[in-house]
Amino acid sequence: AYVLLTTFSPSPRDPFPSELTYITSTSSTAQPLPSLFDKPSIELSIIVPAYNEVSRLPHMLRDALSYLTSSSCPIKSYEFLLVDDGSSDGTAALALELATQLGIGERMRVVKLERNRGKGGAVRHGMMHARGEYALFVDADGATAFGDLQKLWEVMMEHQSSAKGGKGEQKPAVVIGSRAHLVNTEAVVKRSVLRNLLMRLFHLYLLLLGLSHIRDTQCGFKLFSRSSALLIFPYMHTERWIFDCEILILASLNRIPVSEVGVRWKEIAGSKVDVVWDSLVMARDLAVIRANYLLGRWGQKTWKVPTVPKKE
């Protein structure tokens, strides 16, 4: 069993030199990426993992900017960090073109991965190079209403207002979007019988593996304080679909509070998920992840909360 565990245990690959740089619509000259370990320089980083998303990215960006530029949005400085996960359809070029069209220029940074890593690998790469005091990862399909960031942000600020650290220090916290309240609504009922059956079986499997406290682990709309990101993303191993569960396991090990907030969501055509095959792979990977942490093969010996000063 131990041999099987080590055989199937994932390990993230080291980035290629070009993957440690970014380009913008205002300059095609590659610039070095900052590090998550640096001090934050803006309020929010929006990490967008993207693999062949030419057809879906425009809607997501327009929806995001509709909220970010509204008078109700409390966020004053932000960046998009789009991680092109080895796309072959011109996703990176379109992102730069949209940055010009939508007037966000240098606030759209594009990183091109030389080889596909998987959604988890793309999210981790983006998070490791975020500039924000807070970081949100959002799916490129626009399935979640971006305006619901308002609800996640309010809960995050509640966590910060209850912080017990020193003056100006940030409290580790994670706030995740959830579709659990939609289970019996048209948005979910209209999906295929097979997809809904696999969803319910996956939730049962999570219960058996001790992750039942989160009702929706897989929603692609998660907000992190920088201090929580520092305790999670440097230690992740999983680069495929099940990475959300490893995030939540690491949050639990670090005693980071995780709040779940209902969001508006609708299914968007063009998913890259093979419902049957990827469900089987996710089940295997989740068992591998859980076993590695239970046996102490993964994780730090001690967990130290990093001190992250708030952006001036």
MIMIKE-34275 format. One line per 5 residues: number of its first residue (from 1); for each residue x, z, y of C-alpha. Coordinates in pm, whole numbers, always signed. Example, Ala and Ser with C-alpha at 12.3 -4.5 7.8 and 13.67 -1.06 7.14 Angstrom:
% MIMIKE-34275
1) +1230:+780:-450  +1367:+714:-106
This chain:
% MIMIKE-34275
1) +0:+0:+0  +284:+85:+239  +446:-251:+173  +117:-425:+254  +88:-219:+572
6) +432:-319:+696  +368:-682:+596  +47:-711:+796  +152:-494:+1092  +179:-711:+1405
11) +468:-700:+1648  +452:-860:+1995  +717:-1123:+2057  +956:-1097:+2347  +866:-1321:+2642
16) +1057:-1641:+2710  +1244:-1645:+3045  +991:-1888:+3198  +709:-1648:+3111  +857:-1389:+3344
21) +782:-1613:+3642  +469:-1734:+3822  +365:-2021:+4046  +102:-2049:+4319  -84:-2331:+4488
26) +135:-2294:+4796  +467:-2322:+4611  +556:-2489:+4283  +888:-2303:+4276  +872:-2037:+4007
31) +903:-1680:+4137  +993:-1369:+3933  +703:-1154:+3826  +689:-790:+3937  +668:-508:+3683
36) +392:-261:+3601  +662:+5:+3643  +700:-84:+4013  +494:+88:+4282  +157:-80:+4345
41) +144:-312:+4644  -225:-413:+4644  -551:-248:+4547  -666:-457:+4251  -508:-698:+4004
46) -752:-920:+3816  -600:-1034:+3486  -755:-1353:+3345  -640:-1457:+2996  -712:-1828:+2960
51) -682:-2071:+2671  -827:-2420:+2731  -1074:-2296:+2992  -1111:-2602:+3216  -1488:-2615:+3165
56) -1558:-2244:+3219  -1300:-2117:+3468  -1456:-2262:+3788  -1780:-2066:+3745  -1596:-1741:+3677
61) -1373:-1773:+3984  -1661:-1863:+4215  -1865:-1571:+4083  -1570:-1336:+4133  -1505:-1449:+4490
66) -1874:-1427:+4575  -1847:-1053:+4514  -1492:-992:+4641  -1571:-1152:+4978  -1908:-980:+5021
71) -1966:-697:+5267  -2062:-463:+4983  -1724:-493:+4809  -1501:-190:+4879  -1185:-367:+4757
76) -973:-493:+5046  -669:-644:+4871  -658:-819:+4537  -482:-1080:+4329  -576:-1302:+4037
81) -310:-1320:+3769  -413:-1600:+3535  -218:-1606:+3209  -239:-1954:+3058  -203:-1887:+2686
86) -51:-2220:+2582  -344:-2437:+2694  -340:-2812:+2636  -628:-2907:+2870  -470:-2847:+3212
91) -608:-2495:+3266  -309:-2386:+3476  -326:-2693:+3701  -700:-2643:+3752  -647:-2278:+3846
96) -402:-2382:+4119  -638:-2655:+4239  -926:-2405:+4256  -705:-2162:+4448  -664:-2428:+4717
101) -1031:-2527:+4717  -1152:-2166:+4735  -899:-2061:+4998  -723:-1788:+4800  -379:-1952:+4796
106) -110:-1700:+4700  -369:-1454:+4575  -388:-1673:+4265  -73:-1635:+4056  -43:-1846:+3741
111) +178:-1760:+3446  +223:-2019:+3170  +303:-1894:+2822  +515:-2142:+2628  +338:-2067:+2301
116) -7:-1929:+2230  +6:-1553:+2180  -362:-1472:+2142  -599:-1309:+2389  -449:-963:+2341
121) -99:-1093:+2403  -211:-1273:+2720  -390:-962:+2852  -91:-740:+2776  +146:-985:+2947
126) -70:-992:+3259  -108:-615:+3270  +268:-564:+3236  +314:-763:+3557  +19:-644:+3766
131) +74:-536:+4126  -252:-347:+4167  -324:+21:+4203  -602:-71:+3959  -618:-357:+3712
136) -919:-535:+3568  -908:-779:+3282  -1193:-1025:+3272  -1275:-1310:+3037  -1238:-1659:+3183
141) -1581:-1766:+3057  -1774:-1580:+3327  -2012:-1427:+3072  -2013:-1093:+3255  -2157:-1083:+3606
146) -1850:-1013:+3820  -2058:-827:+4077  -2096:-547:+3824  -1738:-453:+3905  -1909:-249:+4178
151) -2048:-15:+3910  -1715:+16:+3728  -1535:+79:+4057  -1772:+358:+4156  -1719:+536:+3824
156) -1342:+492:+3856  -1352:+647:+4204  -1547:+941:+4059  -1262:+994:+3814  -1012:+985:+4100
161) -1208:+1228:+4314  -1192:+1480:+4028  -815:+1439:+3981  -625:+1765:+3941  -280:+1622:+4005
166) -76:+1653:+4319  -196:+1516:+4648  -203:+1139:+4647  -145:+1109:+4272  -361:+886:+4061
171) -553:+1007:+3757  -534:+805:+3433  -881:+664:+3362  -1041:+362:+3197  -1386:+223:+3276
176) -1523:-48:+3048  -1814:-285:+3073  -2067:-252:+2793  -2333:-479:+2647  -2475:-209:+2421
181) -2792:-185:+2628  -2858:-556:+2560  -2881:-527:+2180  -3257:-577:+2169  -3282:-814:+2464
186) -3312:-1192:+2473  -2940:-1228:+2558  -2849:-1100:+2210  -3159:-1173:+2003  -3123:-1547:+2073
191) -2780:-1554:+1911  -2751:-1673:+1551  -2861:-1443:+1269  -2508:-1455:+1126  -2348:-1355:+1456
196) -2584:-1059:+1499  -2535:-949:+1137  -2156:-954:+1177  -2188:-760:+1504  -2381:-482:+1327
201) -2138:-475:+1034  -1847:-449:+1278  -2010:-150:+1448  -2055:+16:+1107  -1689:-51:+1031
206) -1586:+109:+1362  -1793:+414:+1267  -1608:+445:+936  -1271:+419:+1112  -1356:+682:+1372
211) -1422:+465:+1679  -1796:+525:+1701  -1776:+704:+2040  -1757:+364:+2215  -2072:+154:+2178
216) -1914:-177:+2282  -1540:-210:+2221  -1518:-587:+2270  -1663:-660:+2614  -1410:-857:+2819
221) -1451:-653:+3137  -1229:-344:+3148  -1088:-156:+3449  -773:+58:+3435  -602:+288:+3678
226) -234:+195:+3700  -139:+532:+3551  -355:+464:+3243  -217:+109:+3208  +134:+258:+3197
231) +32:+474:+2902  -136:+192:+2712  +3:-159:+2754  +378:-99:+2703  +294:+46:+2360
236) +52:-215:+2231  +128:-416:+1918  -180:-630:+1864  -204:-973:+2025  -521:-1111:+1866
241) -893:-1041:+1905  -885:-678:+1791  -657:-567:+2075  -949:-397:+2257  -965:-139:+1978
246) -595:-61:+2005  -644:-7:+2379  -913:+252:+2304  -704:+420:+2032  -412:+455:+2275
251) -646:+590:+2541  -773:+850:+2293  -418:+950:+2190  -331:+996:+2557  -655:+1189:+2626
256) -744:+933:+2891  -1114:+950:+2981  -1301:+630:+2897  -1634:+566:+3066  -1873:+297:+2944
261) -2091:+120:+3202  -2371:-125:+3126  -2313:-475:+3268  -2512:-795:+3295  -2397:-1047:+3038
266) -2500:-1382:+2896  -2350:-1591:+2620  -2154:-1893:+2745  -2096:-2198:+2528  -1738:-2284:+2434
271) -1623:-1966:+2258  -1293:-2000:+2070  -1400:-1741:+1809  -1462:-1855:+1452  -1737:-1604:+1376
276) -1674:-1561:+1002  -1298:-1604:+976  -1208:-1409:+1290  -1442:-1126:+1186  -1254:-1093:+857
281) -917:-1100:+1033  -1037:-843:+1288  -1152:-610:+1008  -812:-634:+841  -622:-588:+1167
286) -829:-287:+1270  -755:-114:+938  -384:-191:+989  -389:-54:+1345  -568:+266:+1243
291) -333:+324:+948  -21:+277:+1162  -134:+538:+1414  -259:+782:+1149  +70:+759:+959
296) +276:+794:+1277  +445:+454:+1248  +324:+364:+1596  +295:+572:+1909  +516:+799:+2113
301) +631:+1137:+1985  +518:+1285:+2315  +279:+1149:+2573  +376:+1203:+2936  +135:+1113:+3212
306) +320:+893:+3462  +312:+981:+3829  +166:+692:+4023  +136:+737:+4401  -162:+576:+4563
311) -100:+256:+4757  -25:+327:+5121
